[in-house]
Amino acid sequence: MATFDITTIVQSLHEARHRWRQQQSRGSEPGGREFPSRNALAAIIDSLKGVLFPMRLGPPDLRQESEDFHVAHALDGVLHALLKQVRRELTYNAGLRGEPLRAVDASIGHDIDHAALDAVRRFAAALPAIRALLDSDVMAAYQGDPAARSVDEVLLCYPGVLAMIHYRIAHQFYTLGLTLLARIVAELAHGATGIDIHPGARIGPGFFIGHGTGVVIGETAVIGARVRLYQAVTLGAKRFPTDADGNLQKGLPRHPVVEDDVVIYAGATVLGLITIGKGAIIGGNVWLTHDVPPGGRIAQAESRVGAFANGIAAA
């Protein structure tokens, strides 16, 4: 019978964890697992989908006459579950600020409870606006895809719409300062769809992602109304500024601004703090690092700097 040196491996893993915690200045404080649960958030998001779209994403046996009852019951449960996860993030953040985790409940737990409740109430109040934005995204997908036979097909089947449901929820968490919850919710969609939208990005109504796989939208990207992207489009950063010590400077604007009614076709890579003007069309597989004026049309041959020296380039 095979034997293994379990004791030595367990001890080595213990030492590795201890080194990591020392480096992160968290030591071995009790309460180190006080961060949001990915599994709990996945269940919360599934319930929220049924709250936002009860007759399509809610229980299969739901009838319209009991729709409001279901929404009320599901919403009460999901908000209480969310409250627990929000409190976990706020507690975790207190530890990151250097407040001893063992003292959180005794010294600032009361403040955390109030802050968590306020955040969840504000999130709940934003749900009707989130639903309205998602309605505009669903209609944009239906109207923008000749293969779509109904809005129900779009809502039930399109990965771009699933990614936007997660994004709209995650962005609300992000604006409330719940950045870890926001990233977890966004990454759940990333894993399911291959679409990577940072919750910090600002995206206007009527946003359509065609096919979707491989789309990347960075944290400080700003996207206007009625914008269409296709698969493998990247809205990314061109460079990453550092401070005097060589550390990355976080939070600085570094991603594109895409104005209203822009279309960006498959495989295009748009990098840096540049502006793609209203109504512009960016062709497939373009590598773009400069501004495009309103109404501009860029194909691979025109994607070099200076293409607009003599006016708008034609695709």
ZADO-1210 file (C-alpha; in nm, 4 decimals, padded with zeros to 6 digits):
<atoms>
<atom x="00.0000" y="00.0000" z="00.0000" code="MET" pos="1"/>
<atom x="00.1376" y="00.3418" z="-00.0996" code="ALA" pos="2"/>
<atom x="00.2258" y="00.5888" z="00.1744" code="THR" pos="3"/>
<atom x="00.2751" y="00.9654" z="00.1561" code="PHE" pos="4"/>
<atom x="00.4610" y="01.2110" z="00.3763" code="ASP" pos="5"/>
<atom x="00.1425" y="01.4014" z="00.4659" code="ILE" pos="6"/>
<atom x="00.2858" y="01.5545" z="00.7840" code="THR" pos="7"/>
<atom x="00.5756" y="01.7246" z="00.6029" code="THR" pos="8"/>
<atom x="00.3505" y="01.8562" z="00.3242" code="ILE" pos="9"/>
<atom x="00.0939" y="01.9939" z="00.5709" code="VAL" pos="10"/>
<atom x="00.3714" y="02.1679" z="00.7665" code="GLN" pos="11"/>
<atom x="00.5192" y="02.3168" z="00.4492" code="SER" pos="12"/>
<atom x="00.1782" y="02.4446" z="00.3401" code="LEU" pos="13"/>
<atom x="00.1293" y="02.5974" z="00.6846" code="HIS" pos="14"/>
<atom x="00.4615" y="02.7806" z="00.6508" code="GLU" pos="15"/>
<atom x="00.3721" y="02.9037" z="00.3019" code="ALA" pos="16"/>
<atom x="00.0395" y="03.0421" z="00.4269" code="ARG" pos="17"/>
<atom x="00.2111" y="03.2070" z="00.7227" code="HIS" pos="18"/>
<atom x="00.4669" y="03.3794" z="00.4955" code="ARG" pos="19"/>
<atom x="00.1911" y="03.5062" z="00.2686" code="TRP" pos="20"/>
<atom x="-00.0151" y="03.6445" z="00.5568" code="ARG" pos="21"/>
<atom x="00.2887" y="03.8141" z="00.7047" code="GLN" pos="22"/>
<atom x="00.3636" y="03.9759" z="00.3681" code="GLN" pos="23"/>
<atom x="00.0036" y="04.0972" z="00.3431" code="GLN" pos="24"/>
<atom x="00.0211" y="04.2395" z="00.6983" code="SER" pos="25"/>
<atom x="-00.2726" y="04.0264" z="00.8067" code="ARG" pos="26"/>
<atom x="-00.0769" y="03.7836" z="01.0206" code="GLY" pos="27"/>
<atom x="-00.2888" y="03.5003" z="01.1566" code="SER" pos="28"/>
<atom x="-00.5721" y="03.7178" z="01.2883" code="GLU" pos="29"/>
<atom x="-00.8920" y="03.5247" z="01.3544" code="PRO" pos="30"/>
<atom x="-01.1720" y="03.6157" z="01.1157" code="GLY" pos="31"/>
<atom x="-00.9504" y="03.5907" z="00.8089" code="GLY" pos="32"/>
<atom x="-01.2353" y="03.4303" z="00.6149" code="ARG" pos="33"/>
<atom x="-01.4615" y="03.7319" z="00.6621" code="GLU" pos="34"/>
<atom x="-01.4920" y="03.8029" z="00.2917" code="PHE" pos="35"/>
<atom x="-01.7854" y="03.7541" z="00.0551" code="PRO" pos="36"/>
<atom x="-01.8713" y="03.4022" z="-00.0578" code="SER" pos="37"/>
<atom x="-01.8569" y="03.3373" z="-00.4312" code="ARG" pos="38"/>
<atom x="-02.1126" y="03.0570" z="-00.3989" code="ASN" pos="39"/>
<atom x="-02.3504" y="03.2738" z="-00.1969" code="ALA" pos="40"/>
<atom x="-02.3235" y="03.5542" z="-00.4515" code="LEU" pos="41"/>
<atom x="-02.3933" y="03.3134" z="-00.7384" code="ALA" pos="42"/>
<atom x="-02.7178" y="03.2137" z="-00.5661" code="ALA" pos="43"/>
<atom x="-02.8036" y="03.5793" z="-00.4982" code="ILE" pos="44"/>
<atom x="-02.7532" y="03.6734" z="-00.8635" code="ILE" pos="45"/>
<atom x="-02.9680" y="03.3818" z="-00.9799" code="ASP" pos="46"/>
<atom x="-03.2455" y="03.5000" z="-00.7485" code="SER" pos="47"/>
<atom x="-03.2044" y="03.8594" z="-00.8672" code="LEU" pos="48"/>
<atom x="-03.2479" y="03.7469" z="-01.2271" code="LYS" pos="49"/>
<atom x="-03.5847" y="03.6042" z="-01.1263" code="GLY" pos="50"/>
<atom x="-03.6729" y="03.9290" z="-00.9485" code="VAL" pos="51"/>
<atom x="-03.5810" y="04.1396" z="-01.2516" code="LEU" pos="52"/>
<atom x="-03.7378" y="03.9056" z="-01.5123" code="PHE" pos="53"/>
<atom x="-03.9791" y="03.6842" z="-01.3158" code="PRO" pos="54"/>
<atom x="-04.1715" y="03.5365" z="-01.6087" code="MET" pos="55"/>
<atom x="-03.8571" y="03.4480" z="-01.8056" code="ARG" pos="56"/>
<atom x="-03.5808" y="03.3869" z="-01.5517" code="LEU" pos="57"/>
<atom x="-03.7943" y="03.3075" z="-01.2463" code="GLY" pos="58"/>
<atom x="-03.9453" y="02.9710" z="-01.1426" code="PRO" pos="59"/>
<atom x="-04.0713" y="02.7660" z="-01.4377" code="PRO" pos="60"/>
<atom x="-04.4163" y="02.7212" z="-01.2814" code="ASP" pos="61"/>
<atom x="-04.4701" y="03.0914" z="-01.2061" code="LEU" pos="62"/>
<atom x="-04.7963" y="03.2438" z="-01.3317" code="ARG" pos="63"/>
<atom x="-04.8524" y="03.6097" z="-01.4051" code="GLN" pos="64"/>
<atom x="-05.1270" y="03.6445" z="-01.1446" code="GLU" pos="65"/>
<atom x="-04.8758" y="03.5546" z="-00.8703" code="SER" pos="66"/>
<atom x="-04.5848" y="03.7481" z="-01.0205" code="GLU" pos="67"/>
<atom x="-04.5821" y="04.0311" z="-00.7643" code="ASP" pos="68"/>
<atom x="-04.6080" y="03.7858" z="-00.4746" code="PHE" pos="69"/>
<atom x="-04.3076" y="03.5941" z="-00.6070" code="HIS" pos="70"/>
<atom x="-04.1055" y="03.9106" z="-00.6601" code="VAL" pos="71"/>
<atom x="-04.1813" y="04.0347" z="-00.3081" code="ALA" pos="72"/>
<atom x="-04.0959" y="03.7011" z="-00.1470" code="HIS" pos="73"/>
<atom x="-03.7798" y="03.6462" z="-00.3541" code="ALA" pos="74"/>
<atom x="-03.6640" y="04.0048" z="-00.3078" code="LEU" pos="75"/>
<atom x="-03.6988" y="03.9872" z="00.0690" code="ASP" pos="76"/>
<atom x="-03.4892" y="03.6714" z="00.0782" code="GLY" pos="77"/>
<atom x="-03.2230" y="03.7957" z="-00.1618" code="VAL" pos="78"/>
<atom x="-03.1778" y="04.1291" z="00.0143" code="LEU" pos="79"/>
<atom x="-03.1279" y="03.9590" z="00.3506" code="HIS" pos="80"/>
<atom x="-02.8756" y="03.7216" z="00.1927" code="ALA" pos="81"/>
<atom x="-02.7025" y="04.0154" z="00.0258" code="LEU" pos="82"/>
<atom x="-02.6881" y="04.2055" z="00.3551" code="LEU" pos="83"/>
<atom x="-02.4747" y="03.9286" z="00.5020" code="LYS" pos="84"/>
<atom x="-02.2330" y="03.9421" z="00.2083" code="GLN" pos="85"/>
<atom x="-02.2108" y="04.3221" z="00.2206" code="VAL" pos="86"/>
<atom x="-02.1289" y="04.3083" z="00.5883" code="ARG" pos="87"/>
<atom x="-01.8576" y="04.0537" z="00.5127" code="ARG" pos="88"/>
<atom x="-01.6987" y="04.2880" z="00.2583" code="GLU" pos="89"/>
<atom x="-01.7118" y="04.5854" z="00.4933" code="LEU" pos="90"/>
<atom x="-01.5573" y="04.3751" z="00.7706" code="THR" pos="91"/>
<atom x="-01.2888" y="04.2524" z="00.5325" code="TYR" pos="92"/>
<atom x="-01.2153" y="04.6097" z="00.4230" code="ASN" pos="93"/>
<atom x="-01.1779" y="04.7142" z="00.7846" code="ALA" pos="94"/>
<atom x="-00.9093" y="04.4484" z="00.8196" code="GLY" pos="95"/>
<atom x="-00.7317" y="04.5751" z="00.5084" code="LEU" pos="96"/>
<atom x="-00.7228" y="04.9218" z="00.6624" code="ARG" pos="97"/>
<atom x="-00.5285" y="04.7760" z="00.9514" code="GLY" pos="98"/>
<atom x="-00.8078" y="04.7562" z="01.2059" code="GLU" pos="99"/>
<atom x="-00.7565" y="04.4304" z="01.4013" code="PRO" pos="100"/>
<atom x="-01.0115" y="04.1799" z="01.2817" code="LEU" pos="101"/>
<atom x="-01.0701" y="04.0461" z="01.6312" code="ARG" pos="102"/>
<atom x="-01.1850" y="04.3948" z="01.7335" code="ALA" pos="103"/>
<atom x="-01.4213" y="04.4616" z="01.4440" code="VAL" pos="104"/>
<atom x="-01.7377" y="04.3392" z="01.6117" code="ASP" pos="105"/>
<atom x="-01.6553" y="04.5080" z="01.9417" code="ALA" pos="106"/>
<atom x="-01.5363" y="04.8453" z="01.8121" code="SER" pos="107"/>
<atom x="-01.6909" y="04.9166" z="01.4714" code="ILE" pos="108"/>
<atom x="-01.9428" y="04.6373" z="01.4150" code="GLY" pos="109"/>
<atom x="-02.2306" y="04.8756" z="01.4867" code="HIS" pos="110"/>
<atom x="-02.1077" y="05.1150" z="01.2168" code="ASP" pos="111"/>
<atom x="-02.0609" y="04.8279" z="00.9729" code="ILE" pos="112"/>
<atom x="-02.4172" y="04.7088" z="01.0337" code="ASP" pos="113"/>
<atom x="-02.5546" y="05.0539" z="00.9552" code="HIS" pos="114"/>
<atom x="-02.3320" y="05.0957" z="00.6496" code="ALA" pos="115"/>
<atom x="-02.4270" y="04.7512" z="00.5177" code="ALA" pos="116"/>
<atom x="-02.7991" y="04.8138" z="00.5621" code="LEU" pos="117"/>
<atom x="-02.7724" y="05.1515" z="00.3896" code="ASP" pos="118"/>
<atom x="-02.5835" y="04.9992" z="00.0954" code="ALA" pos="119"/>
<atom x="-02.8390" y="04.7210" z="00.0482" code="VAL" pos="120"/>
<atom x="-03.1295" y="04.9656" z="00.0675" code="ARG" pos="121"/>
<atom x="-02.9652" y="05.1850" z="-00.1979" code="ARG" pos="122"/>
<atom x="-02.9013" y="04.8814" z="-00.4156" code="PHE" pos="123"/>
<atom x="-03.2632" y="04.7705" z="-00.3833" code="ALA" pos="124"/>
<atom x="-03.3872" y="05.1188" z="-00.4751" code="ALA" pos="125"/>
<atom x="-03.1756" y="05.1025" z="-00.7945" code="ALA" pos="126"/>
<atom x="-03.3335" y="04.7768" z="-00.9200" code="LEU" pos="127"/>
<atom x="-03.6090" y="04.9447" z="-01.1281" code="PRO" pos="128"/>
<atom x="-03.3464" y="05.1550" z="-01.3075" code="ALA" pos="129"/>
<atom x="-03.1330" y="04.8443" z="-01.3632" code="ILE" pos="130"/>
<atom x="-03.4353" y="04.6682" z="-01.5145" code="ARG" pos="131"/>
<atom x="-03.4949" y="04.9642" z="-01.7489" code="ALA" pos="132"/>
<atom x="-03.1323" y="04.9590" z="-01.8665" code="LEU" pos="133"/>
<atom x="-03.1479" y="04.5846" z="-01.9231" code="LEU" pos="134"/>
<atom x="-03.4685" y="04.6265" z="-02.1250" code="ASP" pos="135"/>
<atom x="-03.2785" y="04.8642" z="-02.3519" code="SER" pos="136"/>
<atom x="-02.9919" y="04.6126" z="-02.3828" code="ASP" pos="137"/>
<atom x="-03.2330" y="04.3308" z="-02.4724" code="VAL" pos="138"/>
<atom x="-03.4011" y="04.5452" z="-02.7376" code="MET" pos="139"/>
<atom x="-03.0626" y="04.6484" z="-02.8792" code="ALA" pos="140"/>
<atom x="-02.9673" y="04.2817" z="-02.9154" code="ALA" pos="141"/>
<atom x="-03.3007" y="04.1922" z="-03.0755" code="TYR" pos="142"/>
<atom x="-03.2943" y="04.4842" z="-03.3176" code="GLN" pos="143"/>
<atom x="-02.9234" y="04.4462" z="-03.3936" code="GLY" pos="144"/>
<atom x="-02.9204" y="04.0745" z="-03.4781" code="ASP" pos="145"/>
<atom x="-03.1126" y="03.9526" z="-03.7848" code="PRO" pos="146"/>
<atom x="-03.0953" y="03.5979" z="-03.6464" code="ALA" pos="147"/>
<atom x="-03.2991" y="03.6914" z="-03.3358" code="ALA" pos="148"/>
<atom x="-03.6605" y="03.5763" z="-03.3608" code="ARG" pos="149"/>
<atom x="-03.7901" y="03.7282" z="-03.0373" code="SER" pos="150"/>
<atom x="-03.6868" y="03.9281" z="-02.7340" code="VAL" pos="151"/>
<atom x="-03.7452" y="03.6136" z="-02.5287" code="ASP" pos="152"/>
<atom x="-03.4848" y="03.4286" z="-02.7350" code="GLU" pos="153"/>
<atom x="-03.2402" y="03.7128" z="-02.6725" code="VAL" pos="154"/>
<atom x="-03.3012" y="03.7171" z="-02.2984" code="LEU" pos="155"/>
<atom x="-03.2869" y="03.3395" z="-02.2570" code="LEU" pos="156"/>
<atom x="-03.0025" y="03.2547" z="-02.4944" code="CYS" pos="157"/>
<atom x="-02.7636" y="03.5402" z="-02.5675" code="TYR" pos="158"/>
<atom x="-02.4363" y="03.5406" z="-02.3720" code="PRO" pos="159"/>
<atom x="-02.4010" y="03.9156" z="-02.4241" code="GLY" pos="160"/>
<atom x="-02.7299" y="03.9746" z="-02.2441" code="VAL" pos="161"/>
<atom x="-02.6302" y="03.7438" z="-01.9586" code="LEU" pos="162"/>
<atom x="-02.3038" y="03.9346" z="-01.9264" code="ALA" pos="163"/>
<atom x="-02.4928" y="04.2644" z="-01.9177" code="MET" pos="164"/>
<atom x="-02.7288" y="04.1431" z="-01.6429" code="ILE" pos="165"/>
<atom x="-02.4243" y="04.0669" z="-01.4318" code="HIS" pos="166"/>
<atom x="-02.2529" y="04.3901" z="-01.5333" code="TYR" pos="167"/>
<atom x="-02.5512" y="04.6136" z="-01.4502" code="ARG" pos="168"/>
<atom x="-02.5774" y="04.4546" z="-01.1047" code="ILE" pos="169"/>
<atom x="-02.2011" y="04.4555" z="-01.0495" code="ALA" pos="170"/>
<atom x="-02.1696" y="04.8192" z="-01.1564" code="HIS" pos="171"/>
<atom x="-02.4246" y="04.9187" z="-00.8949" code="GLN" pos="172"/>
<atom x="-02.2184" y="04.7389" z="-00.6300" code="PHE" pos="173"/>
<atom x="-01.9089" y="04.9163" z="-00.7630" code="TYR" pos="174"/>
<atom x="-02.0690" y="05.2602" z="-00.7340" code="THR" pos="175"/>
<atom x="-02.1643" y="05.1761" z="-00.3745" code="LEU" pos="176"/>
<atom x="-01.7990" y="05.1035" z="-00.2949" code="GLY" pos="177"/>
<atom x="-01.8538" y="04.7264" z="-00.2766" code="LEU" pos="178"/>
<atom x="-01.5734" y="04.6521" z="-00.5186" code="THR" pos="179"/>
<atom x="-01.5039" y="04.2934" z="-00.4133" code="LEU" pos="180"/>
<atom x="-01.8702" y="04.1955" z="-00.4502" code="LEU" pos="181"/>
<atom x="-01.8696" y="04.3703" z="-00.7862" code="ALA" pos="182"/>
<atom x="-01.5661" y="04.1804" z="-00.9131" code="ARG" pos="183"/>
<atom x="-01.7027" y="03.8448" z="-00.7996" code="ILE" pos="184"/>
<atom x="-02.0337" y="03.9075" z="-00.9784" code="VAL" pos="185"/>
<atom x="-01.8521" y="04.0193" z="-01.2943" code="ALA" pos="186"/>
<atom x="-01.6216" y="03.7176" z="-01.2891" code="GLU" pos="187"/>
<atom x="-01.9167" y="03.4799" z="-01.2566" code="LEU" pos="188"/>
<atom x="-02.0344" y="03.6116" z="-01.5942" code="ALA" pos="189"/>
<atom x="-01.6810" y="03.6054" z="-01.7355" code="HIS" pos="190"/>
<atom x="-01.6498" y="03.2375" z="-01.6522" code="GLY" pos="191"/>
<atom x="-01.9903" y="03.1575" z="-01.8013" code="ALA" pos="192"/>
<atom x="-01.9681" y="03.3643" z="-02.1211" code="THR" pos="193"/>
<atom x="-01.6048" y="03.4491" z="-02.1958" code="GLY" pos="194"/>
<atom x="-01.7021" y="03.8182" z="-02.1814" code="ILE" pos="195"/>
<atom x="-01.4864" y="04.0216" z="-01.9421" code="ASP" pos="196"/>
<atom x="-01.6485" y="04.3517" z="-01.8390" code="ILE" pos="197"/>
<atom x="-01.4911" y="04.5297" z="-01.5446" code="HIS" pos="198"/>
<atom x="-01.7686" y="04.6552" z="-01.3134" code="PRO" pos="199"/>
<atom x="-01.6064" y="04.9986" z="-01.3007" code="GLY" pos="200"/>
<atom x="-01.6687" y="05.0624" z="-01.6713" code="ALA" pos="201"/>
<atom x="-01.9516" y="05.3044" z="-01.7481" code="ARG" pos="202"/>
<atom x="-02.1881" y="05.1758" z="-02.0163" code="ILE" pos="203"/>
<atom x="-02.4910" y="05.3619" z="-02.1468" code="GLY" pos="204"/>
<atom x="-02.8297" y="05.2187" z="-02.2479" code="PRO" pos="205"/>
<atom x="-02.8937" y="05.0018" z="-02.5501" code="GLY" pos="206"/>
<atom x="-02.5595" y="04.8204" z="-02.5398" code="PHE" pos="207"/>
<atom x="-02.5250" y="04.5155" z="-02.7653" code="PHE" pos="208"/>
<atom x="-02.2471" y="04.2561" z="-02.7681" code="ILE" pos="209"/>
<atom x="-02.2772" y="04.0333" z="-03.0731" code="GLY" pos="210"/>
<atom x="-02.1658" y="03.6716" z="-03.0162" code="HIS" pos="211"/>
<atom x="-01.9541" y="03.7947" z="-02.7302" code="GLY" pos="212"/>
<atom x="-01.6718" y="03.5493" z="-02.6706" code="THR" pos="213"/>
<atom x="-01.3427" y="03.7231" z="-02.6001" code="GLY" pos="214"/>
<atom x="-01.4791" y="04.0753" z="-02.5455" code="VAL" pos="215"/>
<atom x="-01.2755" y="04.2698" z="-02.2874" code="VAL" pos="216"/>
<atom x="-01.3840" y="04.6079" z="-02.1441" code="ILE" pos="217"/>
<atom x="-01.1481" y="04.7743" z="-01.8970" code="GLY" pos="218"/>
<atom x="-01.2192" y="04.9447" z="-01.5659" code="GLU" pos="219"/>
<atom x="-01.2168" y="05.3084" z="-01.6800" code="THR" pos="220"/>
<atom x="-01.3793" y="05.2610" z="-02.0203" code="ALA" pos="221"/>
<atom x="-01.6731" y="05.4928" z="-02.0915" code="VAL" pos="222"/>
<atom x="-01.9315" y="05.3758" z="-02.3449" code="ILE" pos="223"/>
<atom x="-02.2225" y="05.5853" z="-02.4670" code="GLY" pos="224"/>
<atom x="-02.5714" y="05.4901" z="-02.5806" code="ALA" pos="225"/>
<atom x="-02.6607" y="05.2389" z="-02.8523" code="ARG" pos="226"/>
<atom x="-02.3046" y="05.1082" z="-02.8958" code="VAL" pos="227"/>
<atom x="-02.2437" y="04.7698" z="-03.0615" code="ARG" pos="228"/>
<atom x="-01.9394" y="04.5467" z="-03.0102" code="LEU" pos="229"/>
<atom x="-01.8698" y="04.2097" z="-03.1657" code="TYR" pos="230"/>
<atom x="-01.6654" y="03.9121" z="-03.0529" code="GLN" pos="231"/>
<atom x="-01.2990" y="03.9483" z="-02.9506" code="ALA" pos="232"/>
<atom x="-01.3128" y="04.3284" z="-02.9201" code="VAL" pos="233"/>
<atom x="-01.0812" y="04.4750" z="-02.6581" code="THR" pos="234"/>
<atom x="-01.1242" y="04.8172" z="-02.4993" code="LEU" pos="235"/>
<atom x="-00.7993" y="04.8168" z="-02.3063" code="GLY" pos="236"/>
<atom x="-00.5155" y="05.0254" z="-02.1649" code="ALA" pos="237"/>
<atom x="-00.2129" y="05.1203" z="-02.3716" code="LYS" pos="238"/>
<atom x="00.0252" y="05.1739" z="-02.0793" code="ARG" pos="239"/>
<atom x="00.0261" y="05.1465" z="-01.7019" code="PHE" pos="240"/>
<atom x="00.1770" y="05.4484" z="-01.5200" code="PRO" pos="241"/>
<atom x="00.3861" y="05.3801" z="-01.2110" code="THR" pos="242"/>
<atom x="00.4813" y="05.5916" z="-00.9102" code="ASP" pos="243"/>
<atom x="00.8344" y="05.6840" z="-00.7984" code="ALA" pos="244"/>
<atom x="00.8762" y="05.3385" z="-00.6424" code="ASP" pos="245"/>
<atom x="00.7700" y="05.1557" z="-00.9555" code="GLY" pos="246"/>
<atom x="00.4266" y="05.0562" z="-00.8222" code="ASN" pos="247"/>
<atom x="00.1302" y="05.0671" z="-01.0567" code="LEU" pos="248"/>
<atom x="-00.0916" y="05.3725" z="-01.0060" code="GLN" pos="249"/>
<atom x="-00.4418" y="05.2409" z="-00.9660" code="LYS" pos="250"/>
<atom x="-00.7680" y="05.4049" z="-01.0686" code="GLY" pos="251"/>
<atom x="-00.6273" y="05.6464" z="-01.3286" code="LEU" pos="252"/>
<atom x="-00.8301" y="05.6847" z="-01.6526" code="PRO" pos="253"/>
<atom x="-00.6539" y="05.4662" z="-01.9099" code="ARG" pos="254"/>
<atom x="-00.9234" y="05.3129" z="-02.1315" code="HIS" pos="255"/>
<atom x="-01.1139" y="05.4371" z="-02.4383" code="PRO" pos="256"/>
<atom x="-01.4139" y="05.6669" z="-02.4441" code="VAL" pos="257"/>
<atom x="-01.6654" y="05.5331" z="-02.6960" code="VAL" pos="258"/>
<atom x="-01.9369" y="05.7828" z="-02.7839" code="GLU" pos="259"/>
<atom x="-02.2983" y="05.7142" z="-02.8861" code="ASP" pos="260"/>
<atom x="-02.3912" y="05.4933" z="-03.1827" code="ASP" pos="261"/>
<atom x="-02.0425" y="05.3529" z="-03.2417" code="VAL" pos="262"/>
<atom x="-01.9988" y="05.0083" z="-03.3967" code="VAL" pos="263"/>
<atom x="-01.6777" y="04.8092" z="-03.3372" code="ILE" pos="264"/>
<atom x="-01.6455" y="04.4902" z="-03.5389" code="TYR" pos="265"/>
<atom x="-01.4907" y="04.1564" z="-03.4433" code="ALA" pos="266"/>
<atom x="-01.1307" y="04.1362" z="-03.3333" code="GLY" pos="267"/>
<atom x="-01.0679" y="04.5102" z="-03.3051" code="ALA" pos="268"/>
<atom x="-00.8259" y="04.6220" z="-03.0328" code="THR" pos="269"/>
<atom x="-00.8787" y="04.9779" z="-02.9089" code="VAL" pos="270"/>
<atom x="-00.6209" y="05.0903" z="-02.6550" code="LEU" pos="271"/>
<atom x="-00.5544" y="05.3891" z="-02.4339" code="GLY" pos="272"/>
<atom x="-00.7353" y="05.7024" z="-02.3245" code="LEU" pos="273"/>
<atom x="-00.8652" y="05.7887" z="-02.6708" code="ILE" pos="274"/>
<atom x="-01.2063" y="05.8952" z="-02.7988" code="THR" pos="275"/>
<atom x="-01.4066" y="05.7168" z="-03.0653" code="ILE" pos="276"/>
<atom x="-01.6462" y="05.9831" z="-03.1880" code="GLY" pos="277"/>
<atom x="-02.0225" y="05.9508" z="-03.2206" code="LYS" pos="278"/>
<atom x="-02.1375" y="05.7242" z="-03.5018" code="GLY" pos="279"/>
<atom x="-01.7899" y="05.5996" z="-03.5899" code="ALA" pos="280"/>
<atom x="-01.7387" y="05.2514" z="-03.7329" code="ILE" pos="281"/>
<atom x="-01.4286" y="05.0515" z="-03.6465" code="ILE" pos="282"/>
<atom x="-01.3624" y="04.7580" z="-03.8768" code="GLY" pos="283"/>
<atom x="-01.2643" y="04.4065" z="-03.7827" code="GLY" pos="284"/>
<atom x="-00.9135" y="04.3267" z="-03.6573" code="ASN" pos="285"/>
<atom x="-00.8129" y="04.6936" z="-03.6385" code="VAL" pos="286"/>
<atom x="-00.5398" y="04.7929" z="-03.3919" code="TRP" pos="287"/>
<atom x="-00.6292" y="05.1454" z="-03.2813" code="LEU" pos="288"/>
<atom x="-00.4441" y="05.3803" z="-03.0448" code="THR" pos="289"/>
<atom x="-00.5581" y="05.7248" z="-03.1617" code="HIS" pos="290"/>
<atom x="-00.8777" y="05.9293" z="-03.1651" code="ASP" pos="291"/>
<atom x="-01.1425" y="05.8805" z="-03.4305" code="VAL" pos="292"/>
<atom x="-01.3686" y="06.1768" z="-03.5155" code="PRO" pos="293"/>
<atom x="-01.7480" y="06.1548" z="-03.5173" code="PRO" pos="294"/>
<atom x="-01.8672" y="05.9547" z="-03.8167" code="GLY" pos="295"/>
<atom x="-01.5199" y="05.8190" z="-03.8875" code="GLY" pos="296"/>
<atom x="-01.4745" y="05.4837" z="-04.0550" code="ARG" pos="297"/>
<atom x="-01.1604" y="05.2846" z="-03.9841" code="ILE" pos="298"/>
<atom x="-01.0479" y="04.9676" z="-04.1596" code="ALA" pos="299"/>
<atom x="-00.7127" y="04.7930" z="-04.1172" code="GLN" pos="300"/>
<atom x="-00.5482" y="05.0105" z="-04.3828" code="ALA" pos="301"/>
<atom x="-00.6554" y="05.3312" z="-04.2055" code="GLU" pos="302"/>
<atom x="-00.5790" y="05.2324" z="-03.8465" code="SER" pos="303"/>
<atom x="-00.2324" y="05.3882" z="-03.8451" code="ARG" pos="304"/>
<atom x="-00.1795" y="05.7300" z="-03.6827" code="VAL" pos="305"/>
<atom x="-00.2434" y="06.0161" z="-03.9243" code="GLY" pos="306"/>
<atom x="-00.5127" y="05.8450" z="-04.1255" code="ALA" pos="307"/>
<atom x="-00.7338" y="06.1515" z="-04.0773" code="PHE" pos="308"/>
<atom x="-00.4794" y="06.4113" z="-04.1807" code="ALA" pos="309"/>
<atom x="-00.6811" y="06.4821" z="-04.4960" code="ASN" pos="310"/>
<atom x="-01.0289" y="06.4113" z="-04.3645" code="GLY" pos="311"/>
<atom x="-01.2303" y="06.1075" z="-04.2611" code="ILE" pos="312"/>
<atom x="-01.0916" y="05.7804" z="-04.3829" code="ALA" pos="313"/>
<atom x="-01.3278" y="05.5465" z="-04.5618" code="ALA" pos="314"/>
<atom x="-01.3576" y="05.1821" z="-04.4633" code="ALA" pos="315"/>
</atoms>
